[in-house]
Amino acid sequence: MRTKGSRSISVKSKWTKTKWLLADRALRQFVPETKLFTLSSLNDMTGRYKMVYFKPTGGSGGNGIARIVRTSSRKFRVKKDARTFETSSTGSLYGRLKRIARGRSYLLQKGIHLQTSGGRPFDFRMTMQKPEKGKWVPSVMFVKLGKPNTVVTNYHQGGKLALVGETLRRSGYSSGQIERYKMRLRTLGLQTARCFERRSPRFRELGLDVALDRTGRLWILEVNTRPNFYALKSLRDKSLFRTMVRYGKKYGRTR
């Protein structure tokens, strides 16, 4: 657990944060099945799900993430960054993933087939900030658009930021549906903020990465306790960046 000054804290471990979400009765239904990477959990997860994500417990910005796709009963295709390789057994897959991990802790997470907009997969970022004691604000929400067939949507991995309304409209959603999704994202943000606040009152900002699958269901992929502000400068509309900075000033994140 990392502290910034005496006012706000940051937790790097995705596994710790996932366990908090899973322990919350209201939120566990929104969390894709996630397990620590072991040979046993790899056998289990790849046996039950055709697509599984391999994620470092302490990574950020989409770094180190690989996508595993089961192509037949015993064969797998793995994509990491621009590289793709295939294996012919779970044992050889485990060996290759162990080499990628290099002794670091990794997670396996059920893969979510993301909704697309203009042919690009996307997920949502819902940012929560707490400028005053005990008062969380759903400050900004936006979309991260990935390149077609990429493993992650992150801006630092070639993704692009966009507005929620225009992205969902391009996917064929009506104005009413768009407003309902925005309301659901704010609700998820507030529920997550309350969940984290029960662990410590010193959290001041959270960035939820929320997937929309092709059936219309929302999933919390992970929660960042020190979300990136500056990628928002890439949007034509600078108001989202200004909003985050304004709230961030109240707890010392920005000047």
Secondary structure, DSSP 8 states (H G I E B T S, - for coil): -EEETTTEEE---HHHHHHHHHT-TTTGGGS--EEE--HHHHHHHHHH-SEEEEEETT--TTTT-EEEEE-SSS-EEEEETTEEEEESSHHHHHHHHHHHHTT--EEEEE---B-EETTEEEEEEEEEEEEETTEEEEEEEEEEE--TT-S---GGGT-EEE-HHHHHHHTT--HHHHHHHHHHHHHHHHHHHHHHHHH-TT--EEEEEEEEBTTS-EEEEEEESS---GGGGGSS-THHHHHHHHHHHTTTS--
